[in-house]
Amino acid sequence: MAFQDFVEEVQVLGRDLVDKVRGLIHEGNVRRVIIKDEQGHTFVEIPVTIAAVGAIAAPVLAAVGAISALVAKFTIVIERSEPKSTDSEKKPDSN
C-alpha cells in the first residue's frame, strides 16, 4: 500500500502545547511533529514513530512542557501519512 505525505500547521498557545502534542503522539497517522516559535525558529523536532513508544513519550512531553513556558505562541508543523487511494481500490469488483 502506498502512502501520501502531507504537512499541516497549527498555531497554539504555550499553555495548550503539551496537550496538543500529546494528542498528536497518540494519533496513528502522524510521522513527525516540529515545534516553532512566532519567528519560525525550530525548538524541537519529534519523530513520532519513535516517540510513540511509552518510555520515550514521557521525557519528550516533559521537554515540550519546559519550552512552553518560554514563548506565548507556537506553531506546530505536523507531517502526516495517509494511504494513497488508487483507482483499483475505488472500483467495485465486477465478478
NORCOR-V645439 format. One record per backbone hydrogen bond with DSSP energy under -0.5 kcal/mol. CO is the residue of the C=O (numbers start at 1). NH is the residue of the N-H. E is the energy in kcal/mol with one decimal. If there is no record, write none. Layout:
co = {CO,CO}
nh = {NH,NH}
e = {E,E}
//
This chain:
co = {2,4,6,8,10,12,13,13,14,16,17,18,19,20,21,22,23,24,29,31,31,32,33,34,34,35,35,36,37,41,44,45,46,46,47,47,48,50,53,53,54,55,56,57,58,59,60,61,62,63,64,65,66,67,67,72,74,75,75,76,76,77,77,78,78,79,79,80,82,83,86,86,87}
nh = {84,82,80,78,76,74,16,17,17,20,21,22,23,24,25,26,27,27,81,48,49,79,46,36,77,43,44,75,40,37,35,47,33,48,50,51,52,53,56,57,58,59,60,61,62,63,64,65,66,67,68,69,69,70,71,14,12,36,77,10,78,34,79,8,80,31,32,6,4,85,89,90,91}
e = {-2.9,-2.7,-3.0,-3.6,-3.7,-3.1,-1.4,-0.7,-0.9,-2.1,-2.5,-2.6,-2.1,-2.1,-2.4,-1.4,-0.6,-0.8,-2.7,-1.2,-0.9,-2.7,-3.6,-0.5,-3.1,-3.4,-1.2,-2.6,-1.6,-2.1,-2.9,-0.6,-2.5,-1.0,-1.3,-2.1,-2.1,-1.4,-1.5,-1.7,-1.1,-0.5,-1.5,-2.4,-2.0,-2.2,-2.2,-2.2,-1.8,-2.0,-1.6,-0.6,-0.7,-1.4,-0.9,-2.6,-2.3,-2.8,-0.6,-2.5,-0.6,-2.6,-0.5,-2.4,-0.6,-3.2,-1.2,-1.9,-3.6,-0.5,-0.6,-1.1,-1.7}
//
